[in-house]
């Protein structure tokens, strides 16, 4: 049972109960009440992280890797309790959360393996050339070093994989940066149970106490204070465009601006090409509808827009989607606030003269818990889509817009007008000359719009691997060069430092002549 406290540098700190988690399926208020972090507590946590930084950053890579693996093990030991609490606080099913727990522990081990491999630190050595003319060359060595304390914000839709020990925390700790987590108020009990696992790993691995802290809070003040704190060096955030943009503005308006790595929103367009629709429209339509409603549509990669030419293939696609959507029962969203925002967005679109609603998509339903909704799919023309910025705004939930195009030129214009996206998908027949010609036109446009392009799949799965790019041009994320999933995520929390003519005893791990980790020596990989 959680105790409702904050974890600051190894100490559980109580405060007056300020807010409760809710069971979205029933509306039940869950015990205990959780304390709200104030500015003084934020300052205490950040100062503890700063005090821990020199020690933690200097720990050998092998020790940091062992620490990450121990966190994963401690989470698995407490896995049953963590999953049970996450089910109560999120309304998500046990199978989904058990899988998410495995993904979270897998990410921790993934980064442990990656830092031990050494490639991520990009060691480079240019040896001295004292006899070079007209000027000798000094010995210059560079490597990526940790930034400092990092603030991480838990996400509403992933109580484990994008929250307390999710990808942001795992990659920051792997880099050598202490972390202060601002837990999401939708699942504070889950955050606390996971934080207990981290605290146990800190003790077992003899890491400095300030390496990790968890602050709870339902208001915005503590999060803003965390981002504004002068000792925070970078921020990892997954959430809404509105909330993320507000924190981004704080980060870049500080006397010393810092990187803010925010994943904010995406409508993840799907371009259904003619030959693919002619060959398998029914299958594609049904699969798209299942992807749209997976997890009640509460994925940042939810495929919220379909773009296709008018014709029999599109009608068959939509009819198959209608059949699936008509059988989807009302599903609970994560919080009453999220469900309310979804209903308001659906109602607004229902009142938009440029949109028509598919009859098979039921209207949102009310339940005692107040969190249950049903899918909503709208149709519009390419001209109307191009004229309305509102249709490019993410509706978080199982809602989508189908854009009917009269020509290839309209379809290409829709692609060119898109804002930044996490993903873009092509449903196509690779062996068909027409679809391939269209894809050749679309890919150069879409690769400037999205971080990940897919063919004949749907975007709701995000693989944790070295090649994954989970980010994109704004508003998908605040830095199109970075990813929050995959091994490149660690680069957000590292910076290059060059060392000129330093004695071997002063060089960081990985730059000495006897180091075995990968490096570039005089331009040659070794």
C-alpha positions in Angstrom: 0.0 0.0 0.0 1.5 3.4 -0.9 1.9 5.9 1.9 1.3 9.1 0.0 4.7 10.5 0.6 7.5 12.0 -1.5 10.9 10.3 -1.8 13.7 12.8 -1.5 17.3 11.6 -1.4 16.4 8.4 0.4 13.9 9.9 2.8 10.2 9.4 2.6 8.7 12.9 3.4 5.1 13.3 4.5 2.9 16.3 4.0 -0.8 17.1 4.3 -3.0 15.0 2.0 -3.8 17.1 -1.0 -5.2 14.8 -3.7 -6.3 11.3 -4.4 -5.9 9.0 -7.4 -9.2 7.8 -8.9 -10.3 4.5 -10.4 -11.4 5.6 -13.8 -13.7 2.6 -14.2 -15.8 3.3 -11.2 -14.9 6.9 -10.1 -13.8 5.5 -6.7 -11.4 7.7 -4.8 -8.4 5.6 -3.9 -6.5 5.7 -0.6 -4.2 7.2 0.5 -4.2 11.0 0.1 -1.0 12.2 -1.5 1.0 15.2 -0.4 1.6 18.1 -2.8 5.2 19.1 -3.3 5.9 22.8 -2.6 8.8 24.9 -3.9 10.9 24.2 -0.8 10.6 20.5 -1.3 11.5 20.9 -5.0 14.5 22.8 -4.0 15.6 20.1 -1.5 15.3 17.4 -4.1 17.2 19.3 -6.8 19.9 20.3 -4.4 20.3 16.7 -3.3 20.6 15.7 -7.0 23.3 18.3 -7.5 25.2 17.1 -4.5 25.0 13.5 -5.8 26.1 14.5 -9.4 29.9 14.5 -9.0 29.9 11.1 -7.3 27.3 9.5 -9.6 28.8 10.9 -12.8 32.2 9.6 -11.9 31.1 6.1 -11.1 32.5 3.5 -13.5 30.2 2.6 -16.3 30.0 -1.0 -15.0 28.6 0.3 -11.7 25.9 2.4 -13.4 25.0 -0.6 -15.5 24.7 -2.8 -12.5 22.5 -0.1 -10.8 20.1 0.0 -13.8 19.8 -3.8 -13.8 19.2 -3.8 -10.0 16.3 -1.3 -10.5 14.8 -3.7 -13.0 15.2 -6.6 -10.7 13.6 -4.7 -7.7 10.7 -3.8 -10.0 10.2 -7.4 -10.9 10.2 -8.5 -7.3 7.4 -6.0 -6.5 5.8 -6.5 -10.0 2.5 -8.0 -8.8 1.9 -5.0 -6.4 3.0 -2.5 -9.0 0.7 -3.9 -11.7 -2.3 -4.2 -9.3 -2.0 -0.6 -8.2 -1.5 0.6 -11.8 -4.7 -1.2 -12.8 -6.7 0.6 -10.1 -5.3 4.0 -11.1 -5.4 3.7 -14.9 -8.2 1.4 -15.7 -5.8 -0.4 -18.0 -6.0 -4.2 -18.2 -3.6 -6.6 -16.4 -2.2 -8.0 -19.6 -1.4 -4.5 -20.9 0.3 -3.4 -17.7 2.2 -6.7 -17.3 3.6 -6.2 -20.7 4.4 -2.5 -19.9 6.3 -3.6 -16.8 8.3 -6.0 -19.0 9.0 -3.2 -21.4 10.1 -0.9 -18.6 12.5 -3.4 -17.0 13.7 -4.2 -20.5 14.5 -0.6 -21.2 16.6 -0.4 -18.1 18.6 -3.5 -19.1 18.8 -2.2 -22.7 20.6 1.0 -21.5 22.8 -1.0 -19.1 24.0 -3.1 -22.1 24.4 0.0 -24.2 26.6 2.0 -21.9 28.8 -1.1 -21.3 29.2 -1.4 -25.0 30.6 2.2 -25.0 29.6 3.4 -28.4 27.2 6.0 -27.0 30.0 8.1 -25.4 31.6 8.8 -28.8 35.3 8.8 -27.6 37.6 10.5 -30.1 41.4 10.8 -29.8 43.7 12.9 -31.9 47.2 12.1 -30.7 49.9 14.7 -30.4 52.1 15.5 -33.5 55.0 17.5 -32.0 56.9 17.5 -35.2 54.1 18.7 -37.4 54.8 21.9 -39.4 54.2 24.8 -39.5 52.7 24.2 -36.0 52.8 21.1 -33.8 49.5 19.4 -32.9 48.6 18.9 -29.2 47.0 15.7 -27.8 43.2 16.3 -28.0 40.6 13.9 -26.7 36.9 14.2 -26.4 34.0 12.2 -25.0 30.4 12.8 -24.1 29.8 13.6 -20.5 26.6 13.9 -18.4 24.9 17.2 -18.2 23.8 17.3 -14.5 20.5 16.8 -12.7 17.6 16.0 -15.0 13.9 16.6 -14.4 11.5 13.9 -15.7 7.7 14.2 -15.9 5.6 11.1 -15.7 3.1 10.5 -18.6 -0.6 9.9 -18.0 -1.0 7.1 -20.6 2.0 4.9 -19.6 2.1 4.5 -15.8 5.4 2.5 -16.2 7.2 2.8 -19.5 7.1 6.6 -19.8 6.9 7.5 -16.1 8.9 7.0 -12.9 11.6 4.6 -14.4 10.6 5.0 -18.0 12.7 5.8 -21.0 13.6 9.3 -19.9 14.7 8.2 -16.4 16.5 5.1 -17.7 18.5 7.1 -20.3 19.4 9.9 -17.9 20.6 7.5 -15.2 22.6 5.6 -17.8 24.2 8.9 -18.9 25.3 9.6 -15.4 22.7 12.2 -14.5 20.7 12.1 -11.2 17.0 12.3 -11.8 14.1 14.2 -10.0 10.8 12.8 -11.2 7.6 14.7 -11.0 5.0 11.9 -10.8 1.8 12.1 -12.8 -1.2 12.8 -10.5 -3.3 10.1 -12.3 -1.2 7.3 -10.9 0.7 8.5 -7.8 0.5 5.2 -6.0 2.1 3.4 -8.9 4.9 6.0 -9.0 5.5 5.5 -5.3 5.8 1.8 -5.5 8.2 2.1 -8.4 10.2 4.7 -6.5 10.5 2.2 -3.7 12.2 -0.2 -6.1 14.7 2.6 -7.1 15.4 3.4 -3.5 16.1 -0.3 -2.8 18.5 -0.4 -5.8 20.3 2.8 -4.5 20.9 1.1 -1.2 22.0 -2.2 -2.7 24.4 -0.5 -5.1 25.7 2.1 -2.7 24.8 5.0 -5.0 24.5 8.5 -3.5 21.1 9.1 -2.0 20.3 12.1 -4.2 20.7 10.0 -7.4 16.9 9.8 -7.5 13.9 11.6 -6.0 10.1 11.4 -6.6 7.9 14.5 -6.1 4.1 14.1 -6.1 1.6 16.8 -7.1 -1.7 17.5 -8.8 -1.1 21.2 -9.5 1.2 22.9 -11.9 3.3 25.0 -9.5 5.7 22.2 -8.5 6.4 21.2 -12.1 7.1 24.8 -13.1 9.4 25.2 -10.1 11.3 22.1 -11.0 11.9 23.2 -14.6 12.8 26.7 -13.4 15.3 25.5 -10.8 18.8 26.8 -11.7 20.4 23.4 -10.9 18.3 21.4 -13.3 20.2 20.8 -16.5 17.6 19.3 -18.8 14.0 18.1 -18.8 12.3 15.0 -20.3 8.5 15.4 -20.8 5.7 13.4 -22.4 2.2 14.9 -22.3 -0.1 17.4 -23.9 0.9 20.2 -26.3 -0.5 22.8 -23.9 1.2 21.6 -20.8 4.5 20.8 -22.5 4.6 24.1 -24.3 4.1 26.0 -21.0 7.0 24.1 -19.4 9.1 24.5 -22.6 8.6 28.3 -22.3 9.8 28.2 -18.7 12.9 26.2 -19.7 14.0 28.5 -22.5 13.2 31.7 -20.6 15.4 30.9 -17.6 18.6 33.1 -17.1 20.4 29.9 -18.2 18.2 28.2 -20.8 18.2 24.4 -20.7 17.2 21.7 -23.2 13.6 20.7 -22.9 12.9 17.4 -24.6 9.1 17.3 -24.9 6.9 14.8 -26.7 3.7 16.8 -27.2 1.2 15.6 -29.8 0.7 13.9 -33.1 -2.1 12.9 -35.4 0.0 10.2 -37.2 -1.5 10.3 -40.8 -2.2 7.2 -42.8 -2.0 7.4 -46.6 -4.0 4.6 -48.1 -2.9 4.2 -51.7 -5.2 2.9 -54.5 -3.7 -0.5 -55.3 -3.5 -1.5 -51.6 -7.2 -0.5 -51.2 -8.1 -2.4 -54.4 -6.4 -5.5 -53.1 -7.3 -5.6 -49.4 -9.4 -2.7 -48.4 -11.6 -4.7 -45.9 -8.6 -6.0 -44.1 -6.8 -2.7 -43.9 -10.0 -0.9 -42.7 -10.6 -3.4 -40.0 -6.9 -3.3 -38.9 -6.9 0.5 -38.8 -10.1 0.6 -36.7 -8.5 -1.8 -34.2 -5.3 0.3 -34.0 -7.4 3.5 -33.6 -9.3 2.0 -30.6 -6.4 0.1 -29.0 -6.0 1.3 -25.4 -9.0 3.6 -25.9 -6.9 5.5 -28.4 -4.6 6.8 -25.7 -1.4 6.5 -27.5 0.7 9.4 -28.9 1.1 7.3 -32.0 -2.7 6.8 -32.5 -3.4 6.8 -36.3 -5.8 9.8 -36.2 -6.0 10.8 -39.9 -6.6 8.7 -43.0 -5.8 10.3 -46.4 -7.1 8.6 -49.6 -8.5 9.2 -53.0 -12.3 8.9 -53.5 -13.4 5.6 -54.9 -14.7 2.1 -54.2 -11.5 1.2 -52.4 -12.0 3.9 -49.8 -15.6 3.0 -49.3 -14.8 -0.6 -48.7 -12.0 0.4 -46.2 -14.5 2.6 -44.3 -17.3 0.1 -44.3 -14.9 -2.5 -42.8 -13.8 0.1 -40.2 -17.4 0.9 -39.4 -18.1 -2.8 -38.7 -15.3 -3.0 -36.2 -16.1 0.3 -34.6 -19.7 -0.5 -34.2 -18.8 -3.4 -32.0 -16.4 -1.5 -29.7 -18.0 -1.0 -26.3 -17.6 2.1 -24.2 -14.1 2.1 -22.8 -12.6 3.9 -19.8 -10.1 6.7 -20.4 -7.3 7.3 -17.9 -8.9 10.2 -16.0 -12.2 12.2 -15.9 -10.3 15.2 -17.2 -9.0 13.3 -20.3 -12.4 11.8 -21.0 -14.0 15.3 -20.6 -11.5 16.8 -23.0 -12.2 14.0 -25.5 -16.0 14.5 -25.4 -15.6 18.3 -25.8 -13.4 17.8 -28.9 -15.8 15.2 -30.4 -18.7 17.6 -29.8 -16.8 20.5 -31.4 -16.1 18.4 -34.5 -19.7 17.2 -34.6 -20.7 20.9 -34.9 -18.2 21.7 -37.6 -20.0 22.2 -40.9 -16.9 21.0 -42.8 -17.1 17.5 -41.2 -19.6 14.7 -41.4 -19.7 11.9 -38.9 -19.8 8.3 -39.8 -23.2 6.8 -38.7 -21.5 3.6 -37.4 -19.4 5.5 -34.8 -21.5 5.9 -31.7 -21.5 9.1 -29.6 -19.6 9.3 -26.3 -21.3 7.4 -23.5 -21.6 8.4 -19.8 -21.0 5.9 -17.0 -20.9 6.2 -13.2 -17.1 6.6 -13.4 -17.4 9.4 -15.9 -14.5 8.1 -18.0 -16.0 5.9 -20.6 -16.1 6.9 -24.2 -16.8 5.4 -27.7 -15.0 6.0 -31.0 -15.8 8.9 -33.3 -14.8 9.1 -37.0 -15.4 12.1 -39.2 -15.0 12.7 -42.9 -14.0 15.9 -44.8 -12.6 17.0 -48.1 -9.0 17.8 -48.8 -9.9 21.4 -49.4 -11.6 21.7 -46.0 -8.7 20.0 -44.2 -6.2 22.4 -45.8 -8.4 25.3 -44.7 -8.7 24.3 -41.1 -5.7 24.2 -38.7 -8.1 22.8 -36.0 -8.3 19.5 -38.0 -4.6 19.0 -37.4 -4.9 19.3 -33.7 -4.6 16.0 -31.8 -7.7 14.6 -30.2 -6.4 12.3 -27.5 -8.6 9.2 -27.7 -10.3 7.0 -30.3 -11.2 9.8 -32.8 -10.1 10.2 -36.4 -10.7 12.3 -39.5 -10.8 10.7 -43.0 -9.6 13.2 -45.7 -11.2 12.5 -49.1 -9.0 13.6 -52.0 -10.2 14.1 -55.6 -6.8 13.9 -57.1 -3.1 13.0 -56.5 -2.4 16.7 -56.4 -4.8 17.1 -53.5 -3.3 14.2 -51.7 0.2 15.6 -52.1 -1.0 19.0 -50.9 -2.4 17.5 -47.7 1.0 15.8 -47.1 2.8 19.0 -47.6 0.5 21.0 -45.3 0.9 18.6 -42.3 2.6 19.8 -39.2 5.3 17.8 -37.4 4.4 14.2 -36.6 5.8 11.2 -34.7 4.8 8.9 -37.5 3.4 8.7 -41.0 2.2 5.5 -42.7 1.8 4.3 -46.3 -0.6 1.5 -47.0 0.6 0.3 -50.4 1.3 -2.5 -52.7 5.1 -2.5 -53.2 4.8 -4.5 -56.4 2.3 -2.1 -58.0 3.8 0.5 -60.3 1.2 3.1 -59.5 1.5 2.8 -55.7 5.3 2.8 -55.9 5.3 6.0 -58.1 3.0 7.7 -55.5 5.2 6.5 -52.6 8.2 8.0 -54.3 6.5 11.4 -54.3 5.2 11.1 -50.8 8.3 9.8 -49.0 10.5 12.9 -49.5 7.6 15.1 -48.2 6.7 12.9 -45.2 10.3 12.3 -44.1 10.4 16.1 -43.4 7.2 15.9 -41.5 7.6 12.8 -39.3 10.2 11.0 -37.2 9.2 7.5 -38.3 7.8 6.3 -41.7 5.9 3.0 -41.9 4.7 0.8 -44.7 1.8 -1.6 -44.3 1.7 -1.4 -40.5 0.2 0.8 -37.9 2.0 3.1 -35.7 0.7 2.2 -32.2 3.7 -0.1 -31.5 7.1 1.5 -30.6 10.0 -0.9 -30.6 12.8 -0.3 -28.1 15.8 -0.7 -30.3 18.9 1.1 -31.5 17.3 2.4 -34.8 14.0 3.7 -33.3 13.2 7.4 -33.7 10.3 8.5 -31.4 10.2 12.2 -32.0 9.5 14.5 -34.8 9.2 18.1 -35.9 7.2 20.5 -33.7 4.5 20.0 -32.4 5.3 16.3 -32.2 8.3 17.1 -30.1 10.3 20.2 -29.1 13.6 18.9 -30.7 13.3 17.1 -34.0 16.9 15.8 -33.6 16.1 13.7 -30.5 14.2 10.5 -29.6 12.7 9.4 -26.4 12.9 5.7 -27.3 15.9 3.7 -28.4 19.6 4.0 -27.7 19.9 7.5 -29.1 17.7 8.8 -26.2 20.8 8.9 -24.0 22.3 11.6 -26.2 19.8 14.1 -24.8 21.6 14.0 -21.5 25.2 14.1 -22.6 27.4 16.8 -23.9 30.9 16.8 -25.6 33.9 17.8 -23.6 37.4 18.0 -25.2 40.6 17.5 -23.1 43.8 18.9 -24.4 47.2 17.6 -23.1 45.7 16.2 -19.9 47.7 13.6 -17.9 46.2 10.2 -18.2 45.3 10.3 -14.5 42.9 13.2 -15.1 41.1 11.7 -18.1 37.6 10.3 -17.8 36.8 6.7 -18.3 37.1 5.7 -21.9 39.8 8.2 -23.0 42.9 6.6 -21.7 45.3 4.8 -24.0 44.5 1.5 -22.3 40.8 1.8 -22.6 39.1 -1.1 -24.4 35.8 0.7 -25.3 35.2 1.9 -28.9 36.9 5.1 -29.9 38.0 7.0 -33.0 41.9 7.4 -33.0 43.4 9.8 -35.5 40.3 9.3 -37.6 40.3 5.5 -37.5 37.7 3.5 -35.6 39.1 1.1 -33.0 
